């Protein structure tokens, strides 16, 4: 209920800069801070609240109607932008995703267990796939890319090629 009430005070804007697409919340650049595990876990939980999800979907659709955007999220291709020019569904094994996150945390000086990360990833996947509102699932027309054995540069190149095929 508190989250629903606070939505009216949240002003989200997308801006394009030299760093790419940036996300602003009430005039504060939150592009990096929203990509933390704490925020991801909270987003996964909040996404189960129907009124909150409906409002956020509406706002995301409004943003996309104003400009070309790249959005990522677990229901962007199925719920938020079902008619997008290109939908990419990235996958990777739980082990690989945990290794990537582990490396990221170690580089930030954080003490974390690889096994704990695996458990957290499995739990979030199960929660998101099993939720009643906007569950995690691949859109029928999405291009699935298994990134388990790919370097980031290969992933970007693959996506760019898929986009060029569509344009």
Buried (B, 14 or more C-beta within 10 A) or exposed (E): EEBEEEEEEEEBEBEEEEEEBBBBBEEEBBBEEEEEBEEBBEBBEEBBBEEBBEBBBEBBEEBBEEEEBBBEBBBBBBBBBBEBEBBBBBEBEBEBBBBBBBEBBEEEEEEBEBEEBBEBBEEBBEBBEEBEBBBBBBBEEBBEBEBEEBEEEEBEEBBEEBBEEEE
